[in-house]
Amino acid sequence: MCIIVPISTWAVYFAGLLEENGVAADGEGIGLYISAIPYMAYAWFALLIVFLVAYGILGDWGPMKKAEKRAKLVTLFLKHLLKNN
């Protein structure tokens, strides 16, 4: 997510690269980087997926689905074990 946060070290690094490679004038790299943030589709898509999964709209899939199921089973087992002691 640091790609869409202009106060991160990634933004400063990338701004420096823009200036060093002649894409932006000296001192204008961070401005160019900030103006490009709306077009950073992968970061926005990833952020959307995070919220969809967190709110339960989009379920878990792949290895995470198995891990979540295992975690729920272990939690139930531990609760049962503690309840009986």
C-alpha positions, 0 to 999 in steps of 0.5 A, a space after each residue: 500500500 505504500 505505493 499510494 501513500 506519498 509520504 512513504 520512503 517508496 514515494 521519495 525513492 521513486 520521485 528520485 528515480 523520476 528526476 534522475 532519469 529525466 522523466 521529471 525536472 529537478 524538484 518535480 519528481 514528487 509532484 509527478 509521482 503524486 499526480 500518477 497515484 490515481 493511475 496505480 491500478 494494482 494498489 487500488 485493486 489490492 486495497 479494494 480486495 482487502 476491504 472486501 475480504 475484511 467485511 466478508 463480502 469476498 470470502 477466502 480462497 486458495 491456501 488462505 481458505 484452508 488456513 482459516 478453516 484450520 484456525 477455526 477448528 483449533 480455536 473450537 478445540 481449545 475452547 472445548 478443552 479449557 471449558 472441560 478443565 
